[in-house]
Amino acid sequence: MTQRFRNFLPFIFEHECVFAKGHYGDYKFVIAEEVKGDDGGITKWGCDIREFGESPFNLSVDDIRNLTMDGATNLYWRNWNRFHVEDMKYPLGEAWFNCKIVSGVKQANLILNRTGQDAGRFIKDQQRVNLMIVQANPYDQKFLAGWQNRLDDLQKFLHIQTS
């Protein structure tokens, strides 16, 4: 695992982990969740059955429920390599990878194709897309504040200025 990946992984875990009641922030108490309206299905450490239940991962619902921090780290590392994030310039690769986790590869690539190699433009466009998703699917309104706050945190984490 590269230092770049290791530096970014804490951001992902901070925004993806759900903890047992009374144990917020204690990674020994990360729990699986299944949120109504979230197409990813059962999720733990941000690894959902929709993506990781398919090839090349082929995890079961029980695999997701029993996923450890080391297991999630290895899954993210495999994905980081699978999509050649290390070959993307910094911090664009991190912005793309974050979007891929939240919205999927297709959406991350659409945004990348529109915005080019500028991480600030990428994040600004992802914010715009989030608003469009909610306009098209009002049920997703419950996710919007979290999506937008995560992008604000991402800008701070990566020291990106958007105009």
KAZI-V315786 format. One record per residue. PSI is psi as a letter, one per 20 degrees, with the letter a starting at -180 (none if undefined). OMEGA is omega in degrees with one decimal (999 if undefined). Layout:
# KAZI-V315786
((PSI,OMEGA) (PSI,OMEGA))
This chain:
# KAZI-V315786
((p,-178.2) (r,177.4) (h,178.6) (g,177.4) (g,-179.6) (h,179.4) (h,-175.7) (h,-175.7) (h,177.9) (h,176.3) (g,-179.1) (g,-179.1) (h,179.4) (h,-175.1) (i,-176.1) (h,-172.8) (q,172.9) (p,-173.7) (q,173.8) (q,-178.1) (p,179.1) (j,-176.3) (k,-177.3) (p,177.5) (i,179.1) (o,-173.8) (i,172.8) (i,-175.5) (k,174.7) (p,-177.9) (q,173.4) (q,178.5) (q,173.7) (o,-174.8) (p,177.6) (p,179.5) (i,177.4) (o,-175.7) (i,-178.6) (h,-178.4) (b,-178.1) (p,-172.9) (p,172.2) (p,-176.1) (j,-176.8) (i,179.2) (o,-175.2) (q,-177.2) (h,-179.6) (g,-178.9) (g,-170.9) (i,173.8) (i,-177.9) (r,177.8) (q,9.5) (j,-174.2) (g,175.6) (l,177.7) (q,175.4) (r,175.5) (g,178.3) (h,176.0) (g,178.8) (g,-179.7) (h,-175.9) (j,-177.0) (p,177.3) (r,176.7) (g,178.4) (g,178.2) (g,178.5) (g,177.9) (g,179.9) (h,177.2) (g,178.7) (h,178.4) (g,177.3) (g,178.4) (g,178.3) (g,179.2) (g,-178.3) (h,-178.2) (j,173.2) (l,-178.7) (h,-179.9) (h,179.8) (i,177.3) (q,-179.8) (q,176.9) (p,1.6) (j,-179.6) (g,-179.9) (g,179.5) (g,178.1) (g,179.2) (g,-177.2) (g,176.7) (g,179.1) (g,179.1) (g,179.7) (g,-176.1) (g,-168.7) (i,179.9) (r,-176.9) (g,-176.6) (g,-179.5) (g,178.8) (g,179.9) (h,176.5) (g,179.2) (g,178.6) (g,-179.7) (h,179.1) (h,-168.5) (i,179.6) (b,-171.4) (k,-176.6) (o,-176.9) (h,178.5) (g,177.2) (h,178.5) (g,-177.9) (g,178.9) (g,178.5) (h,177.7) (h,175.6) (g,178.3) (g,179.3) (g,178.5) (g,178.4) (g,178.9) (h,178.3) (g,-178.8) (h,177.0) (h,-178.9) (h,-177.2) (n,-176.4) (h,178.2) (h,-178.5) (i,179.1) (h,-178.1) (i,179.6) (i,-168.9) (g,-177.7) (g,178.2) (g,178.4) (g,-176.1) (g,177.5) (h,178.4) (g,178.6) (h,173.9) (g,177.8) (h,179.4) (g,177.6) (g,178.9) (g,-177.5) (g,-176.8) (i,-178.6) (l,-179.2) (p,173.5) (p,172.5) (q,-179.0) (none,999))
